[in-house]
C-alpha cells in the first residue's frame, strides 16, 4: 500500500509539475502577447497621429487650393474686364480716326475750293 501511495504521490507530483510548466508557458505566452499588444497600441497611436497630421495637411492644401481658385477667378475677371476695355478703346480709336479722316477730307476739299477760287481770281499786279 505504501508503494501505491508513493506511486499516487509521484503521479500527483508529476501532474503538478506538468501543470506548473504549462502555467509558466502560459505566463510567457501572456507576456509576449502583452508586449505585442503594447507595441500595437504604440503603432496605433503613431498611425492616429500621422492620420491627424495628414488630415491637417489635406485641410491646409484644400484651403490653399480654394485661395488659388479664387485668385484665378479674380485674375480671369480682371483679364476679361481688360479685354472689354481694350476692345472699347480700340473702337473709340477707330471712331476717332474716322472722324479725323472725315474732317481732314472736308478740310482738303475746302482748301481745294479755295485754291480753285484763287486760281480763277484776278491776278495780283506785280509790284
C-alpha positions as CSV (number, residue, x, y, z in Angstrom):
1,X,0.0,0.0,0.0
2,X,2.8,2.3,0.7
3,X,4.0,1.8,-2.8
4,X,0.6,2.5,-4.2
5,X,0.5,5.7,-2.1
6,X,4.0,6.6,-3.3
7,X,3.1,5.9,-6.9
8,X,0.0,8.1,-6.5
9,X,2.1,10.8,-4.9
10,X,4.6,10.6,-7.8
11,X,1.8,10.8,-10.3
12,X,0.3,13.7,-8.5
13,X,3.7,15.4,-8.3
14,X,4.3,14.8,-12.0
15,X,0.9,16.2,-12.8
16,X,1.6,19.2,-10.6
17,X,5.0,19.7,-12.3
18,X,3.3,19.4,-15.7
19,X,0.6,21.9,-14.6
20,X,3.2,24.3,-13.3
21,X,5.2,24.0,-16.6
22,X,2.0,24.7,-18.5
23,X,1.3,27.7,-16.3
24,X,4.8,29.0,-16.9
25,X,4.4,28.6,-20.6
26,X,1.0,30.4,-20.5
27,X,2.6,33.2,-18.4
28,X,5.4,33.5,-21.0
29,X,2.8,33.5,-23.8
30,X,0.8,36.1,-22.0
31,X,3.9,38.3,-21.5
32,X,4.7,38.0,-25.3
33,X,1.1,38.8,-26.2
34,X,1.0,41.7,-23.8
35,X,4.3,43.0,-25.4
36,X,2.7,42.7,-28.9
37,X,-0.4,44.4,-27.7
38,X,1.6,47.3,-26.2
39,X,3.6,47.6,-29.5
40,X,0.3,47.5,-31.4
41,X,-1.0,50.3,-29.2
42,X,2.1,52.4,-29.8
43,X,1.8,51.7,-33.5
44,X,-1.9,52.6,-33.5
45,X,-1.1,55.9,-31.6
46,X,1.6,56.7,-34.2
47,X,-0.9,55.9,-37.0
48,X,-3.5,58.1,-35.5
49,X,-1.0,61.0,-35.1
50,X,0.1,60.5,-38.7
51,X,-3.6,60.5,-39.8
52,X,-4.2,63.6,-37.9
53,X,-1.2,65.3,-39.5
54,X,-2.3,64.1,-42.9
55,X,-5.7,65.4,-42.3
56,X,-4.3,68.8,-41.2
57,X,-2.1,68.8,-44.3
58,X,-5.0,68.0,-46.5
59,X,-7.1,70.7,-44.9
60,X,-4.3,73.2,-45.5
61,X,-3.9,72.1,-49.1
62,X,-7.6,72.3,-49.7
63,X,-7.6,75.8,-48.2
64,X,-4.7,76.8,-50.4
65,X,-6.4,75.3,-53.5
66,X,-9.5,77.3,-52.7
67,X,-7.4,80.5,-52.4
68,X,-5.7,79.7,-55.7
69,X,-9.0,79.1,-57.4
70,X,-10.4,82.4,-56.1
71,X,-7.2,84.2,-57.2
72,X,-7.5,82.6,-60.7
73,X,-11.2,83.5,-61.0
74,X,-10.3,87.1,-59.9
75,X,-7.5,87.2,-62.4
76,X,-9.7,85.9,-65.2
77,X,-12.4,88.5,-64.3
78,X,-9.7,91.3,-64.4
79,X,-8.4,89.9,-67.8
80,X,-12.0,89.9,-69.2
81,X,-12.5,93.4,-67.9
82,X,-9.2,94.5,-69.5
83,X,-10.2,92.8,-72.8
84,X,-13.5,94.6,-72.8
85,X,-11.8,97.9,-72.0
86,X,-9.2,97.3,-74.8
87,X,-11.9,96.5,-77.3
88,X,-13.8,99.6,-76.3
89,X,-10.7,101.7,-76.5
90,X,-9.9,100.2,-80.0
91,X,-13.5,101.0,-81.1
92,X,-13.2,104.6,-79.8
93,X,-9.8,105.0,-81.6
94,X,-11.3,103.7,-84.8
95,X,-14.2,106.1,-84.5
96,X,-11.9,109.0,-83.8
97,X,-9.8,108.0,-86.8
98,X,-12.9,108.0,-89.0
99,X,-14.0,111.4,-87.6
100,X,-10.5,112.8,-88.2
101,X,-10.3,111.3,-91.7
102,X,-13.7,112.9,-92.5
103,X,-12.6,116.3,-91.1
104,X,-9.3,116.1,-93.0
105,X,-11.2,115.2,-96.2
106,X,-13.5,118.2,-95.6
107,X,-10.6,120.5,-94.9
108,X,-8.8,119.2,-98.1
109,X,-12.0,119.8,-100.1
110,X,-12.4,123.3,-98.7
111,X,-8.7,124.1,-99.4
112,X,-9.2,122.7,-102.9
113,X,-12.2,125.0,-103.4
114,X,-10.2,128.0,-102.1
115,X,-7.3,127.1,-104.3
116,X,-9.7,126.9,-107.3
117,X,-11.2,130.2,-106.4
118,X,-7.8,131.8,-106.1
119,X,-6.7,130.3,-109.4
120,X,-9.6,131.9,-111.1
121,X,-9.4,135.1,-109.3
122,X,-7.8,138.1,-110.9
123,X,-4.1,138.1,-111.0
124,X,-2.4,140.2,-108.5
125,X,-0.4,143.0,-110.1
126,X,3.3,142.7,-109.7
127,X,5.0,145.4,-107.8
